[in-house]
Amino acid sequence: MTTATMATMTTRGPAIAGELTYDALIPRIQDSLLARGVPIPRWGEESERERLGFAASILKALVELPEVREAALPDGELQAMSREAARRMLGLGILEPYLEDQQVNEIMVRASLVRLERLGQVMDVGPQASDGYFNELARRVAEFRGKQLGPSNPFVLVDLPDGSRFTAMIPPLSANGVAINIRKFVVRRLTLSDLVKLGSLDQEAADFLGQCIASGKVSMLISGAPGAGKTTLLNALSAHFPPEVEVCLVEKFRELQIQHPRLAWAVVREEGEQGKVSMREVVNTLYTRMRPDIVIVGEVVSDEAVEFLHAINLGVIGFSTIHGNSALDALLRLESIVLETKSTYNFLATRERIARGIDLVVHLERNFQGRRYVKEIAAVEGIVEGHYELTHLTTMRHDASPRLLERLVAAASIEMGG
């Protein structure tokens, strides 16, 4: 076996020795390790020393295989094979380097083909392993969080040790093989200035939004499709919260990076985990018992919308993200979620409460080239003849919206002691 052959062994094609491939090799190595009582280091907790020790144990198991002995491979190739086998058995396996790459935002697997979103651009990496390998990888990730993945439960969502979100779907639910998405937790929080440099919004809009947030008087809904940059924008805006306010945050996944000295932060446990409470219960507890000035709900998707609506109509400033196709659609979706949860609620009364509670809607879009940008900034003025009245702010002037002007004047009056 040549070095060139070894270099291509990260894919499913070339055989290692005879007809033996990594997909066939790894289960036999695992059986050998199990028989000798060698544990696989726990994901997220293994040290470099443990990794090297694990690779050495794999090397011992490897040389005991008849096919490998018959191939009479040089020591260098045997060591390389043991390291590659260890890499495939630990963490995210062959996807681990992409998880560690700070420029990669999302990892996607479709029927063995790997795609990456790197710096906003989606690119093909190509086949990296067999569909069976990715099936076993998904099962291992699920088991790491105490979940089962199989024909009776073919779909799983898992929070990875670094905060990234792992979603997998396997047959028979997935008709064309294993599908995996990993939305990475971004360590670096972008500022509004960073977003201006990236072309996500212009300086005038950034200054305007920063002033609205700094007033401590403007509730905001941030809308857009999945991956449009809603969380990124909310992170950037949070840097402008007044330092003296009390902030409460609740989310299902650790995505937001709110840097504030007075922050109460709740991450709701996943279904089935010990100590789980509902998002709705947590939101209720935060705004009724923790005396916040600002409540942030990472994303409204279900009955937590009811408590969010209560909060922003009881004198609390609220921020949340929501999926939607436009600023108006975001309000309508919030409305529909509330009414689906509370079927006894009056339609028009609910609409009026949303219009009273939400001051500003910022809608983002993402184009096919991967650029994320602010498409709309709309001030909610109220309800006119049963419909939301919006002022689309093409020019970022506070006096363009009577309601925003009222909010900001009131905030300035408080600051001056008026």
Order of alpha helices (4+ residues) and beta strands (2+ residues): alpha-alpha-alpha-alpha-alpha-alpha-beta-beta-beta-alpha-beta-beta-beta-alpha-alpha-beta-alpha-beta-beta-alpha-beta-alpha-beta-alpha-alpha-beta-beta-beta-alpha
